[in-house]
Amino acid sequence: MQGAHVGGSGSSVRSIAQALLLAAVLAAAPFGVFGQVRFFAEAVPALTWTTVEPLASFDADLLESDHYTRYYAFPSILNLGLETEQRGVGLVFRVDIRPDFLSFLTEPYDTNLPFVQNPLISAIGDVNMPSVGYIDFHGENLIFSAGRRKLKWGPETYSLAVSDHAPYIDHLWFEYRFRTEKGAFWYNFVVLGADRAGASWNDLTASRYGYKTIFAHRAGYESETIRIGVGELNLVHDIAPSLIDMAPLAVFHNLYEDVYSNVLLAASGEFKAGDFRGFGEFVMDDLVMSWESWQGRPTALGWNFGLEYRILPGEAYQAPAANETEYLLEEATFREPGGLTLGFEHYRTTTYLYNRETVSGKWTMPDHRLVNSSFGYVDSGEAYFLGFAYGPDAALDMLALRGESARGRFALSLKYLRKGSYGIQDSYPPTDGASTWFALQEPVLRNFIGGLSGAWALNQSLQLWADAELWLGDDAQGRVSAGCIYRISTK
């Protein structure tokens, strides 16, 4: 469910002023008190070219995940914030100045510089900030994080359960490792603030969105050569969660609260043999057995597998963090930073994966924002998938060559994407779900996607970067972006 309602532009200006004032106060604080705090500012001027045409008209109800993904792929022009770490405890706060969402979708954006093509207000119109702000602890066995950042489960590029598709997730993350003489058992408990009950500006009693909170737990074992994990995610929607929903050792499927709960099973495995790394993941939402009568919720599955070969060892990229991805918190894997790797991955999601009768029950993450128009607020309950970036009813094969050193990194990929016609916004439950749950739904769009990205650190203050993608097939399109990152900091 998506829509727009009227809000005041004054609140947008006030929010920007408050964020900038907070950053200024923190930067001006006496270093005798904040001696270990690193304050920073990053300017990220960028040029971009794309064949994707601006929207001729704006209809919030028709916005899809691709619009939001493209928006956050466009770099912020300015980042301000602070970083500190003491005795394993870290704190990060980062304000990112981005274009106004409505202006970005309806006007041509060849650069993120203000006054060049768009007025200042369209260049700093987004007040969904910060996209990164958290406190965490990394100890020998314990990891804890609370706040807002990207999260990811699984050893593959695109997780099917908890992925880094969304620009950020509000969360609590607890992970502990129980070490033994032959490896370690580990446990991970995560709470995701997916959405909350909201109302329109003019009618505070008219609910637009229900409560949506995700509790997830995962346990596994790892040695020097294998790693396995299994867990469940419990999406509690349209009701305030209770202690039953957040029990760390409960089997969520045994709650049988179908009206207010949607449960997803997730399992993954990984092995390492010399310079080879193999991995796979499996998720299951609903499974209809042959002896059961179908009652409207068809079988919904997803899986992936891959193999990676480490051609050369090397060092990890040493430049300072420059975007949301750099602050990613992810599950441990056998993937090693640095060097040169070649890998192949296959992904498959069936027709009705991630879906549900209500928007609040779907495995999607929302987006709520102000825009500079009479629309005021623009809301979407389906802006991002919590799991696979290409959503349900899809198959993807990917070959990727990645290189990384202390001064630079690059990624070259070739993908073959088959996308069925059934989307997350289509009607659910389907009347023919028992017969259409597996095959890609016609018409199927087929595209070869070539991607190339890279970054080079001239020093700790200046980085150059470029990113390009070309689609050949039913959705032919292309884009190229390039720019620099200039950073100044107190340390």
CORTASUL-V947159 format. One record per pair of residues at least 6 apart in sequence whose C-alpha atoms are under 6 Angstrom apart, sorted by the first residue. I is the first residue (numbers start at 1). J is the second residue. If there is no record, write none. Layout:
BEGIN
I/J ; I/J
END
This chain:
BEGIN
1/359 ; 1/381 ; 2/61 ; 2/379 ; 2/380 ; 3/60 ; 3/61 ; 3/378 ; 3/379 ; 4/375 ; 4/377 ; 4/378 ; 4/379 ; 5/375 ; 5/376 ; 5/377 ; 6/375 ; 6/376 ; 6/377 ; 7/376 ; 7/377 ; 37/83 ; 37/84 ; 38/82 ; 38/83 ; 38/490 ; 38/491 ; 39/81 ; 39/82 ; 39/489 ; 39/490 ; 40/80 ; 40/81 ; 40/82 ; 40/488 ; 40/489 ; 41/79 ; 41/80 ; 41/487 ; 41/488 ; 42/78 ; 42/79 ; 42/486 ; 42/487 ; 43/77 ; 43/78 ; 43/485 ; 43/486 ; 44/77 ; 44/78 ; 44/484 ; 44/485 ; 45/77 ; 45/483 ; 46/111 ; 46/112 ; 46/482 ; 46/483 ; 47/110 ; 47/111 ; 47/481 ; 47/482 ; 48/110 ; 48/111 ; 48/480 ; 48/481 ; 49/110 ; 49/479 ; 49/480 ; 50/478 ; 50/479 ; 51/477 ; 51/478 ; 54/105 ; 54/106 ; 54/107 ; 55/105 ; 55/106 ; 65/383 ; 65/384 ; 76/96 ; 76/97 ; 76/98 ; 77/97 ; 77/112 ; 78/96 ; 78/97 ; 79/95 ; 79/96 ; 80/94 ; 80/95 ; 81/93 ; 81/94 ; 81/95 ; 82/92 ; 82/93 ; 83/91 ; 83/92 ; 84/90 ; 84/91 ; 88/137 ; 88/138 ; 89/136 ; 89/137 ; 90/135 ; 90/136 ; 91/134 ; 91/135 ; 92/133 ; 92/134 ; 93/133 ; 94/130 ; 94/132 ; 95/129 ; 95/130 ; 97/124 ; 98/124 ; 98/126 ; 99/122 ; 99/123 ; 99/124 ; 99/125 ; 99/126 ; 100/122 ; 100/123 ; 100/125 ; 100/126 ; 102/371 ; 114/120 ; 114/123 ; 132/148 ; 132/149 ; 133/147 ; 133/148 ; 134/146 ; 134/147 ; 134/148 ; 135/145 ; 135/146 ; 136/144 ; 136/145 ; 137/143 ; 137/144 ; 141/176 ; 141/177 ; 142/175 ; 142/176 ; 143/174 ; 143/175 ; 144/173 ; 144/174 ; 145/172 ; 145/173 ; 146/171 ; 146/172 ; 147/170 ; 147/171 ; 148/168 ; 148/169 ; 148/170 ; 149/168 ; 149/169 ; 150/164 ; 150/168 ; 150/169 ; 150/328 ; 151/164 ; 151/328 ; 151/329 ; 151/330 ; 152/162 ; 152/163 ; 152/164 ; 152/330 ; 153/162 ; 153/330 ; 153/331 ; 155/333 ; 158/388 ; 159/387 ; 159/388 ; 160/387 ; 160/388 ; 161/387 ; 162/386 ; 162/387 ; 163/386 ; 163/387 ; 165/389 ; 166/384 ; 170/192 ; 170/193 ; 171/191 ; 171/192 ; 171/193 ; 172/190 ; 172/191 ; 173/190 ; 174/188 ; 174/189 ; 175/187 ; 175/188 ; 176/186 ; 176/187 ; 177/185 ; 177/186 ; 178/184 ; 178/185 ; 178/186 ; 183/222 ; 183/223 ; 184/221 ; 184/222 ; 185/220 ; 185/221 ; 186/219 ; 186/220 ; 187/218 ; 187/219 ; 188/217 ; 188/218 ; 189/216 ; 189/217 ; 190/215 ; 190/216 ; 191/214 ; 191/215 ; 192/213 ; 192/214 ; 193/213 ; 194/212 ; 194/213 ; 194/365 ; 195/211 ; 195/212 ; 196/210 ; 196/211 ; 196/212 ; 197/209 ; 197/210 ; 197/211 ; 198/207 ; 198/208 ; 198/209 ; 199/206 ; 199/207 ; 199/208 ; 210/238 ; 211/237 ; 211/238 ; 211/239 ; 212/236 ; 212/237 ; 212/360 ; 213/235 ; 213/236 ; 214/234 ; 214/235 ; 215/233 ; 215/234 ; 216/232 ; 216/233 ; 217/231 ; 217/232 ; 218/230 ; 218/231 ; 219/229 ; 219/230 ; 220/228 ; 220/229 ; 221/227 ; 221/228 ; 225/271 ; 225/272 ; 226/270 ; 226/271 ; 227/269 ; 227/270 ; 228/268 ; 228/269 ; 229/267 ; 229/268 ; 230/266 ; 230/267 ; 231/266 ; 232/264 ; 232/265 ; 232/266 ; 233/263 ; 233/264 ; 234/262 ; 234/263 ; 235/261 ; 235/262 ; 236/260 ; 236/261 ; 237/260 ; 237/360 ; 237/361 ; 264/284 ; 264/285 ; 265/283 ; 265/284 ; 266/282 ; 266/283 ; 267/281 ; 267/282 ; 268/280 ; 268/281 ; 269/279 ; 269/280 ; 270/278 ; 270/279 ; 271/277 ; 271/278 ; 275/309 ; 275/310 ; 276/308 ; 276/309 ; 277/307 ; 277/308 ; 278/306 ; 278/307 ; 279/305 ; 279/306 ; 280/304 ; 280/305 ; 281/303 ; 281/304 ; 282/302 ; 282/303 ; 283/301 ; 283/302 ; 284/301 ; 285/300 ; 286/299 ; 286/300 ; 287/299 ; 288/299 ; 296/429 ; 298/433 ; 298/434 ; 300/350 ; 300/352 ; 300/353 ; 301/350 ; 302/348 ; 302/349 ; 303/348 ; 304/346 ; 304/347 ; 305/345 ; 305/346 ; 306/344 ; 306/345 ; 307/343 ; 307/344 ; 308/342 ; 308/343 ; 309/341 ; 309/342 ; 310/341 ; 311/340 ; 311/341 ; 312/339 ; 312/340 ; 313/339 ; 314/338 ; 314/339 ; 314/405 ; 315/338 ; 315/405 ; 315/406 ; 316/337 ; 316/338 ; 316/405 ; 316/406 ; 317/405 ; 317/406 ; 318/406 ; 319/460 ; 338/404 ; 338/405 ; 339/403 ; 339/404 ; 340/402 ; 340/403 ; 341/401 ; 341/402 ; 342/400 ; 342/401 ; 343/399 ; 343/400 ; 344/398 ; 344/399 ; 345/397 ; 345/398 ; 346/396 ; 346/397 ; 347/395 ; 347/396 ; 348/394 ; 348/395 ; 349/392 ; 349/393 ; 349/394 ; 350/392 ; 350/393 ; 350/438 ; 351/392 ; 351/393 ; 351/437 ; 353/392 ; 354/362 ; 354/363 ; 355/362 ; 356/362 ; 357/428 ; 363/386 ; 364/382 ; 364/384 ; 364/385 ; 364/386 ; 365/382 ; 365/384 ; 366/380 ; 366/381 ; 366/382 ; 366/383 ; 367/379 ; 367/380 ; 367/383 ; 368/378 ; 368/379 ; 369/377 ; 369/378 ; 370/376 ; 370/377 ; 393/420 ; 393/440 ; 394/418 ; 394/419 ; 394/420 ; 395/417 ; 395/418 ; 396/416 ; 396/417 ; 397/415 ; 397/416 ; 398/414 ; 398/415 ; 399/413 ; 399/414 ; 400/412 ; 400/413 ; 401/411 ; 401/412 ; 402/410 ; 402/411 ; 403/409 ; 403/410 ; 407/456 ; 407/457 ; 408/455 ; 408/456 ; 409/454 ; 409/455 ; 410/453 ; 410/454 ; 411/452 ; 411/453 ; 412/451 ; 412/452 ; 413/450 ; 413/451 ; 414/449 ; 414/450 ; 415/448 ; 415/449 ; 416/447 ; 416/448 ; 417/446 ; 417/447 ; 418/445 ; 418/446 ; 419/444 ; 419/445 ; 420/440 ; 420/441 ; 420/444 ; 421/441 ; 421/442 ; 421/443 ; 445/474 ; 446/473 ; 446/474 ; 447/472 ; 447/473 ; 447/474 ; 448/471 ; 448/472 ; 449/470 ; 449/471 ; 450/469 ; 450/470 ; 451/468 ; 451/469 ; 452/467 ; 452/468 ; 453/466 ; 453/467 ; 454/465 ; 454/466 ; 455/464 ; 455/465 ; 456/463 ; 456/464 ; 457/463 ; 461/486 ; 461/487 ; 462/485 ; 462/486 ; 463/484 ; 463/485 ; 464/484 ; 465/482 ; 465/483 ; 465/484 ; 466/481 ; 466/482 ; 467/480 ; 467/481 ; 468/479 ; 468/480 ; 469/478 ; 469/479 ; 470/478 ; 471/477 ; 471/478
END
